[in-house]
Amino acid sequence: MSLTGGIVLFAVIWFLVFFIVLQIRPGSQAEAGEVEPGTPPGAPSDAQVGRKAKLTTMIALVIWAVIATVLLTGAVTLRDIDWFDRLGPAPAGVN
């Protein structure tokens, strides 16, 4: 895995984890009883984006480290997950 590949892998993992973490205890304005004029009642009252971004970074680092280790050590290769290669050639007359 190249440096660019590692950075892209981390960014993808980070955003996937971030979208999941954003949904943890969002706390709507309606639940808090303080709906700001011009906003929907379902809007978050206190999103805590900074705290969730830090949590996301820690989780993403762990996931990225596991995936990068597996890729760099060669424990799992593309040949291991290529199911079509194991099937062999197609029977005659099948495209």
C-alpha positions in Angstrom: 0.0 0.0 0.0 1.4 3.4 -1.0 1.3 6.5 1.1 -1.5 7.9 -1.0 -3.5 4.7 -0.7 -3.1 4.7 3.0 -4.4 8.3 3.2 -7.3 7.6 1.0 -8.2 4.5 3.0 -8.1 6.4 6.2 -10.3 9.2 4.8 -12.9 6.7 3.6 -12.9 4.9 6.9 -13.1 8.2 8.8 -16.1 9.5 7.0 -17.9 6.2 7.2 -17.3 6.1 11.0 -18.2 9.8 11.3 -21.7 9.3 9.7 -22.3 6.5 12.1 -21.1 8.4 15.2 -23.2 11.4 14.3 -26.3 9.3 14.8 -25.4 8.4 18.4 -27.6 10.3 20.9 -28.4 13.3 18.7 -30.9 14.9 21.1 -33.5 17.0 19.1 -34.6 20.5 19.9 -38.1 19.1 20.5 -36.8 16.7 23.2 -34.9 19.6 24.8 -38.0 21.8 24.8 -36.2 24.7 23.2 -37.0 25.0 19.4 -35.2 27.9 17.8 -37.4 29.9 15.4 -36.9 29.0 11.8 -35.5 25.5 12.5 -37.3 22.2 12.4 -38.1 20.6 15.8 -36.1 17.5 14.8 -32.8 19.5 14.5 -30.1 18.7 17.0 -30.1 20.8 20.1 -26.4 20.2 20.8 -24.6 18.3 18.0 -21.2 18.1 19.8 -19.5 17.8 16.4 -16.0 18.5 17.8 -16.3 15.7 20.4 -17.7 13.3 17.8 -14.9 14.1 15.4 -12.3 13.3 18.0 -14.1 10.0 18.8 -14.3 9.2 15.1 -10.6 9.8 14.7 -9.8 7.4 17.5 -12.1 4.7 16.1 -10.9 5.2 12.5 -7.3 4.9 13.6 -7.9 1.5 15.2 -9.9 0.2 12.2 -7.3 1.7 9.7 -4.4 0.1 11.6 -6.0 -3.3 11.5 -6.8 -3.1 7.8 -3.4 -1.6 6.9 -1.6 -4.4 8.9 -3.6 -7.1 7.1 -2.8 -5.5 3.7 0.9 -4.9 4.4 1.7 -8.3 6.0 0.0 -10.1 3.1 -2.2 -12.1 5.4 -5.1 -11.6 3.0 -4.3 -11.0 -0.7 -6.4 -10.2 -3.7 -6.0 -13.8 -4.8 -7.6 -15.0 -1.5 -10.8 -13.0 -2.1 -11.0 -13.5 -5.9 -13.8 -16.1 -6.0 -14.0 -16.2 -9.7 -10.4 -17.3 -10.1 -11.1 -20.4 -8.0 -14.0 -21.5 -10.2 -11.8 -22.4 -13.1 -12.6 -22.0 -16.8 -16.2 -21.7 -17.9 -17.8 -24.8 -19.5 -18.0 -25.0 -23.3 -20.8 -22.9 -24.7 -21.1 -20.6 -21.7 -20.1 -17.0 -22.1 
